[in-house]
Amino acid sequence: MKSPGDQDNVSVSQGFRVMFYMMKPSETTFQTVEEVPDYVKKATPFFISLILLELILSWLLKGKPPGRLDDFLTSMSAGVVSRLPSLFFKSLEVTSYIYIWENYRLFDLPWDSQWTWYLTFLGVDFGYYWFHRMAHEINIIWAGHQAHHSSEDYNLSTALRQSVLQPYTSWIFYSPLALFIPPSVFAVHIQFNLLYQFWIHTEVIRSLGPLELVLNTPSHHRVHHGRNRYCIDKNYAGTLIIWDKMFGTFEAENEQVIYGLTHPIDTFEPFKVQFHHLLYIWNTFWATPGFFHKVSVLFKGPGWGPGKPRLGLSEEIPEVTGQEVPLSSAASQQLKMYTVLQFAVMLSFYEETFANTEALSQVTLLLRVSFILLTLTSIGFLLDQRPTAAILETLRCLMFLTLFRFGHLKPLFPSLSFVFETNTPRAEVCQLTHQEENDFKVITESAGQENLTFSLLPFQTTEHCRRQASWPSCEGFFF
């Protein structure tokens, strides 16, 4: 049994091995969910390292990068959006699992048994296969999952193009495990299953030889992401490809794969990437006559229509020619570099927000999330060359400055904080230091006076830094 403090101790070796499901039961067995490390959060450095490695290998092997900058930014944006709800809510997959376990379990398997560990590995992967398959065969679930398939490139950033809606349906397929498998064991494997699927989103690795017979590999998953007719509704596996072979959904890679949706959405705007199919379902639902036909719009395949088979007609899927040209932004290189810079700035605030969630109030979290979403939307508008892009970017910049001025963001470089000071003839310099448990102190220095210390809470305004009416203003606070 690991102690609660051990949940933060994931070594470099473990961080690397967890990406390939190479962890041993003895080092990933925990009695309670609270002890289970956040392996996904700790994998961020490995995501970045592998993306950079893929970039280098692609240049060496092919003489070009593995994808386009605009598509990369859109995939990263989708990944950011998909994680934002976790700032306010616990994982539905885990919380629903715990509820079923505590109220309806039939019997308890031992949490510290290797047999339980391996059974959970198989059970989670089996559950993922059926969730993934239904995400392609049930229109309302596809509305969430389609975001992951909207990229017309196939590289490691595509793995991060996740749906914000998907967790609200995936939990259903894991719930039977809660009847007998402890939540702490499930919480480990649900993360491992997700992390394993990161590295298979690449064209750099062509074949893994005999491993192709058992494991889900880059070759198998490339087929899954293809919009060629032979690729549609194939290779749903998470870790083991054996499920596809057992249930008749396996297809080997045998010709050039063209990636993306069968009907490309032609946008880099994150909200359209996430929700465009919901709008399509809404319009189709009301345009389709008959109650049972309306229900079928929701629960049959995305290609279904009255008089068609449950999953639609394969001949209606547009055939690929191999000459398809992926969508590319018409923005200038300078504008693209500007979007990269703004994305990097936003990403730093995003990571800092997740690192200090407990120290921030709900108001600050809401404002920061709003800023993040506005930034991603503005980047999408700029890449799409929308007529209103300049107006939206101006509003975003004003929001950026306002959040800094009123202390809801802090400078990336403290030396630049003077930009946000309110200067008056008698203004004093206030320095804010972050203390444990959200305790902030302002040290006010004044010529001829001793240092004065005031204990402040987050969101106290500059008025609280004034000493009675002696000092009219001081520097804004940033956290």
C-alpha positions in Angstrom: 0.0 0.0 0.0 1.3 3.4 -0.9 1.0 6.3 1.5 -1.1 9.3 0.5 2.0 11.4 0.1 3.3 9.0 -2.5 0.7 10.1 -5.1 2.9 13.0 -6.1 6.0 10.8 -6.5 6.0 9.6 -10.1 9.6 9.0 -11.2 10.9 9.9 -14.7 11.1 6.2 -15.4 7.5 5.7 -14.4 6.3 8.7 -16.3 7.9 7.3 -19.4 6.7 3.7 -18.9 3.1 4.8 -18.2 2.8 6.1 -21.7 3.3 2.6 -23.0 1.3 0.7 -20.3 4.6 -0.8 -19.0 3.9 -0.3 -15.3 3.9 -3.2 -12.9 1.1 -4.0 -10.5 3.4 -3.7 -7.5 4.1 0.0 -8.3 0.5 1.0 -9.3 -1.6 -0.7 -6.5 -3.5 1.6 -4.2 -6.1 1.0 -1.5 -8.1 4.2 -2.0 -8.8 6.5 -5.0 -7.2 9.5 -3.1 -3.9 7.7 -3.2 -3.9 7.2 -7.0 -1.6 9.7 -8.7 -2.9 12.0 -11.5 -0.8 10.2 -14.1 -2.4 12.2 -17.0 -1.4 15.5 -15.4 2.1 14.3 -14.8 2.4 13.1 -18.4 2.5 16.7 -19.8 6.4 16.8 -20.1 6.3 13.5 -21.9 3.6 14.7 -24.3 5.8 17.6 -25.2 9.0 15.5 -25.4 7.4 12.9 -27.7 5.9 15.7 -29.9 9.3 17.2 -30.3 10.9 13.8 -31.0 8.2 13.2 -33.7 9.0 16.5 -35.2 12.7 15.8 -35.4 12.2 12.2 -36.8 9.7 13.5 -39.4 12.2 16.1 -40.6 14.9 13.4 -40.8 12.9 10.7 -42.4 10.5 12.8 -44.6 12.1 16.2 -44.9 9.0 17.9 -43.5 7.1 18.4 -40.3 4.4 15.8 -39.3 1.6 18.3 -39.8 0.5 21.9 -40.3 0.8 24.6 -37.7 -2.9 25.7 -38.0 -4.1 22.1 -37.5 -1.7 21.7 -34.6 -3.1 24.7 -32.8 -6.6 23.5 -33.3 -5.8 20.1 -31.9 -4.1 21.7 -28.9 -7.0 24.0 -28.4 -9.5 21.1 -28.4 -7.3 19.5 -25.7 -7.4 22.6 -23.6 -11.2 23.0 -23.9 -11.7 19.3 -23.0 -9.9 19.7 -19.7 -11.6 23.0 -18.5 -14.6 21.3 -16.9 -12.3 19.5 -14.5 -11.6 22.8 -12.8 -15.1 22.8 -11.5 -16.2 19.2 -11.5 -14.7 15.8 -10.6 -14.3 13.2 -13.3 -17.7 11.8 -14.1 -16.2 8.4 -15.0 -14.7 8.0 -11.6 -17.4 9.6 -9.5 -20.2 7.6 -11.1 -18.0 4.5 -10.7 -17.6 5.2 -7.0 -21.3 5.7 -6.6 -22.2 2.4 -8.1 -19.4 0.6 -6.2 -20.6 2.0 -2.8 -24.3 1.3 -3.5 -24.7 -1.7 -5.8 -21.5 -3.8 -5.9 -22.1 -7.5 -5.8 -18.8 -8.6 -4.2 -15.3 -7.2 -3.6 -12.2 -8.3 -5.4 -9.0 -7.7 -3.4 -7.5 -4.3 -4.3 -4.0 -5.5 -3.8 -4.2 -8.7 -5.9 -2.3 -9.0 -9.2 -5.2 -10.9 -10.6 -7.5 -7.9 -9.9 -5.0 -5.6 -11.6 -4.8 -7.7 -14.8 -8.6 -8.3 -14.8 -9.1 -4.6 -14.6 -6.7 -4.0 -17.4 -8.8 -6.3 -19.6 -12.1 -5.0 -18.3 -11.3 -1.3 -18.9 -10.0 -2.0 -22.4 -13.1 -4.1 -23.2 -15.3 -1.3 -21.9 -13.4 1.2 -24.0 -13.8 -0.9 -27.2 -17.6 -0.9 -26.8 -17.8 2.8 -25.8 -15.6 3.7 -28.9 -17.7 1.5 -31.1 -21.0 3.0 -29.9 -19.4 6.5 -30.3 -19.3 5.8 -34.0 -22.6 3.9 -34.3 -24.9 6.2 -32.2 -25.3 9.6 -33.6 -25.8 11.5 -30.3 -22.5 10.0 -28.9 -20.7 10.6 -32.2 -21.6 14.3 -31.7 -19.0 14.4 -29.0 -16.4 11.9 -30.4 -16.3 13.5 -33.9 -14.1 16.3 -32.6 -11.3 13.8 -32.2 -11.6 12.8 -35.9 -11.9 16.3 -37.4 -8.1 16.7 -37.9 -6.9 16.2 -41.5 -3.4 15.5 -40.2 -2.3 12.5 -38.2 0.4 13.2 -35.6 0.8 13.2 -31.8 -1.1 16.5 -31.5 -4.1 14.7 -33.0 -4.2 12.6 -29.8 -4.8 15.7 -27.8 -7.8 16.8 -29.9 -10.3 15.5 -27.4 -14.0 16.1 -27.0 -15.4 18.1 -24.1 -18.7 16.0 -24.3 -17.2 12.5 -24.4 -16.9 11.9 -20.7 -20.6 12.3 -20.3 -21.3 9.1 -22.1 -18.2 7.0 -21.7 -18.8 6.3 -18.0 -21.8 4.1 -18.9 -19.6 1.5 -20.5 -17.3 1.1 -17.5 -20.1 1.0 -14.9 -20.5 -2.8 -14.9 -16.9 -3.1 -13.6 -18.0 -1.2 -10.5 -20.0 -4.2 -9.4 -16.9 -6.0 -8.3 -13.6 -4.1 -9.0 -12.4 -1.5 -6.4 -12.5 2.1 -7.6 -8.8 2.6 -6.9 -7.8 -0.1 -9.3 -10.2 1.3 -12.0 -8.8 4.8 -11.4 -5.3 3.6 -12.4 -6.3 1.7 -15.5 -8.7 4.4 -16.9 -5.7 6.7 -17.0 -3.3 4.1 -18.4 -5.7 3.2 -21.2 -6.0 6.8 -22.2 -2.2 7.5 -22.1 -1.4 4.4 -24.1 -3.4 5.8 -27.0 -1.3 9.0 -27.2 1.8 7.5 -28.9 -0.1 5.5 -31.6 -1.2 8.8 -33.3 1.8 9.0 -35.5 3.0 8.2 -39.1 6.6 8.0 -38.1 6.2 4.4 -36.9 5.2 2.2 -39.8 5.0 -1.3 -38.3 5.7 -3.1 -35.1 6.0 -6.6 -36.5 4.5 -9.4 -34.4 3.1 -6.9 -31.9 0.6 -5.9 -34.6 -1.2 -9.2 -33.9 -2.1 -8.3 -30.3 -1.7 -4.6 -29.7 -3.3 -1.5 -31.1 -0.5 0.1 -33.0 0.0 3.3 -35.1 -0.8 1.3 -38.3 -4.1 0.0 -36.9 -5.1 3.3 -35.5 -4.3 5.2 -38.8 -7.0 3.0 -40.4 -9.4 4.1 -37.7 -8.8 7.8 -38.4 -9.1 7.3 -42.2 -12.1 8.6 -44.2 -11.4 6.0 -47.0 -14.4 3.7 -47.3 -12.4 0.7 -46.2 -11.5 2.6 -43.0 -15.0 3.6 -41.9 -16.1 2.0 -38.6 -12.9 -0.1 -38.1 -10.3 -0.7 -35.4 -12.0 0.7 -32.3 -9.4 -0.8 -29.9 -7.8 1.1 -27.1 -4.8 -1.1 -26.1 -5.5 -4.5 -27.5 -6.5 -5.1 -31.1 -7.9 -8.5 -30.2 -11.4 -7.0 -29.5 -11.7 -5.9 -33.2 -10.6 -9.3 -34.4 -13.1 -11.0 -32.1 -16.1 -8.8 -33.1 -15.4 -8.4 -36.8 -14.3 -4.7 -36.9 -10.6 -5.2 -37.7 -9.1 -3.9 -40.9 -5.4 -3.8 -41.8 -3.7 -0.8 -43.4 -3.4 -1.6 -47.1 -3.6 1.7 -49.0 -2.9 5.4 -48.4 -5.1 6.7 -45.6 -6.8 10.1 -46.0 -7.6 11.5 -42.6 -10.5 13.4 -41.2 -14.3 13.4 -41.3 -16.0 12.1 -44.4 -17.5 15.7 -44.7 -14.7 18.0 -43.6 -15.9 21.0 -41.5 -13.3 23.4 -42.9 -12.6 25.5 -39.8 -10.0 26.0 -37.1 -12.5 27.6 -34.6 -12.7 25.4 -31.5 -16.4 25.8 -30.7 -17.4 24.6 -34.2 -14.9 21.7 -33.9 -16.6 20.7 -30.6 -20.3 21.3 -31.3 -21.0 21.5 -35.0 -22.5 18.0 -35.2 -24.9 18.8 -32.3 -26.3 21.6 -34.5 -26.5 19.2 -37.4 -28.5 16.7 -35.2 -30.8 19.5 -34.0 -31.6 20.6 -37.6 -32.0 17.0 -38.8 -34.2 16.1 -35.8 -36.8 18.8 -36.6 -36.6 18.3 -40.3 -37.3 14.5 -40.1 -41.0 13.5 -40.0 -42.4 11.0 -37.5 -41.7 10.4 -33.8 -39.8 7.1 -34.3 -37.7 8.6 -37.2 -36.8 11.5 -34.9 -35.7 9.0 -32.2 -33.7 7.2 -34.9 -31.9 10.5 -35.7 -30.5 10.4 -32.2 -29.8 6.7 -31.6 -28.9 5.3 -35.0 -25.7 5.9 -37.0 -24.5 9.3 -38.2 -25.3 8.2 -41.8 -28.8 6.9 -41.1 -31.9 8.4 -42.8 -35.5 7.1 -43.3 -35.4 3.9 -45.4 -31.7 3.3 -44.8 -29.8 0.6 -42.7 -29.0 1.5 -39.1 -25.5 2.7 -40.0 -26.4 4.2 -43.3 -25.2 3.3 -46.8 -21.5 2.9 -47.5 -21.9 4.0 -51.1 -23.0 7.4 -49.8 -19.6 7.9 -48.2 -17.5 10.2 -50.5 -14.8 8.2 -52.1 -11.3 9.5 -51.7 -8.9 10.0 -54.6 -5.6 10.5 -52.8 -5.4 14.0 -54.2 -7.4 15.6 -51.3 -5.8 18.9 -50.0 -6.2 19.5 -46.3 -7.7 22.8 -45.2 -4.9 25.4 -44.8 -5.3 28.8 -43.2 -5.0 31.8 -45.6 -3.4 33.9 -42.8 0.0 35.3 -43.3 3.0 33.7 -41.7 3.4 36.8 -39.4 -0.2 36.4 -38.3 0.3 32.7 -37.7 3.3 33.4 -35.5 1.2 35.9 -33.6 -1.4 33.2 -32.9 1.4 30.9 -31.7 2.6 33.6 -29.3 -0.8 34.2 -27.9 -1.5 30.5 -27.6 1.8 30.1 -25.7 0.9 33.0 -23.3 -2.6 31.5 -22.8 -1.1 28.0 -22.2 1.1 29.4 -19.4 -2.0 30.8 -17.6 -3.8 27.6 -18.3 -1.1 25.4 -16.6 -0.8 27.9 -13.7 -4.5 27.8 -13.2 -4.5 24.0 -12.9 -1.5 24.1 -10.6 -3.2 26.5 -8.2 -6.8 25.7 -8.5 -7.4 25.3 -4.8 -5.9 28.7 -4.1 -8.3 30.5 -6.5 -11.9 31.5 -5.9 -14.7 30.4 -8.2 -14.9 34.0 -9.6 -11.2 33.9 -10.6 -11.6 30.5 -12.1 -14.6 31.6 -14.2 -12.8 34.7 -15.4 -9.7 32.7 -16.3 -11.7 30.1 -18.1 -13.6 32.8 -20.0 -10.3 34.4 -21.0 -8.9 31.0 -22.2 -12.0 30.3 -24.2 -12.0 33.8 -25.7 -8.3 33.4 -26.6 -8.9 30.0 -28.4 -11.9 31.4 -30.2 -10.0 34.5 -31.4 -7.1 32.3 -32.6 -9.6 30.2 -34.5 -11.2 33.4 -36.0 -7.8 34.7 -37.1 -6.8 31.4 -38.7 -10.2 31.2 -40.4 -9.8 34.9 -41.6 -13.2 35.8 -40.3 -14.3 39.4 -40.9 -14.9 39.9 -37.2 -11.5 38.5 -36.1 -9.9 41.9 -35.5 -12.8 43.0 -33.3 -12.8 39.8 -31.3 -9.0 40.0 -30.8 -9.2 43.6 -29.6 -11.8 42.6 -27.1 -9.6 39.7 -26.0 -6.7 42.0 -25.4 -8.8 44.4 -23.4 -10.0 41.5 -21.3 -6.4 40.4 -20.8 -5.4 43.9 -19.5 -8.5 44.1 -17.3 -7.9 40.8 -15.6 -4.3 41.8 -14.9 -5.3 45.2 -13.6 -7.8 43.7 -11.1 -5.6 40.9 -10.0 -7.2 37.9 -11.6 -4.0 37.1 -13.6 -0.4 37.5 -12.6 2.5 38.6 -14.9 4.6 35.9 -16.5 7.6 38.1 -15.7 7.3 39.9 -12.4 9.7 42.6 -13.7 6.9 43.7 -16.1 4.3 44.3 -13.4 5.1 48.0 -13.5 3.0 48.2 -16.7 -0.1 47.7 -14.6 0.7 50.1 -11.8 -1.4 53.1 -11.0 1.0 55.9 -10.7 0.2 59.0 -8.5 2.6 61.5 -6.8 2.3 59.6 -3.5 2.0 56.0 -4.8 4.0 53.4 -2.9 5.5 50.1 -4.2 3.5 47.0 -3.0 5.1 43.6 -3.5 2.9 40.6 -3.4 4.3 37.2 -2.4 2.3 33.9 -2.6 2.1 32.1 0.7 0.9 28.8 1.8 -2.9 28.2 1.9 -3.7 31.2 -0.1 -2.2 33.7 2.3 -0.8 36.9 0.7 1.2 39.6 2.3 1.9 43.1 1.0 5.0 44.8 2.2 4.8 48.5 1.8 8.0 50.4 1.8 8.1 54.2 2.5 10.9 56.5 3.1 11.3 57.4 6.7 8.8 54.7 7.8 9.2 51.0 8.9 8.0 48.2 6.8 4.3 47.7 7.3 2.7 44.3 6.7 -0.9 43.7 5.9 -2.5 40.2 5.6 -4.6 40.1 2.4 -7.0 37.7 0.8 -7.1 37.1 -2.9 -9.3 39.7 -4.7 -8.9 42.4 -2.2 -8.4 45.5 -4.3 -5.8 48.2 -4.2 -7.9 50.1 -1.7 -6.9 47.6 0.9 -3.3 48.5 0.3 -3.9 52.1 1.3 -3.0 53.0 4.9 -6.1 55.0 5.9 -6.0 57.9 3.5 -2.3 58.5 3.6 -1.4 56.7 0.4 -3.9 57.2 -2.4 -3.0 54.2 -4.5 -0.5 51.4 -5.1 0.3 48.6 -7.5 -2.4 46.1 -8.5 -2.2 42.5 -7.2 -1.6 39.6 -9.5 -2.1 35.9 -8.8 
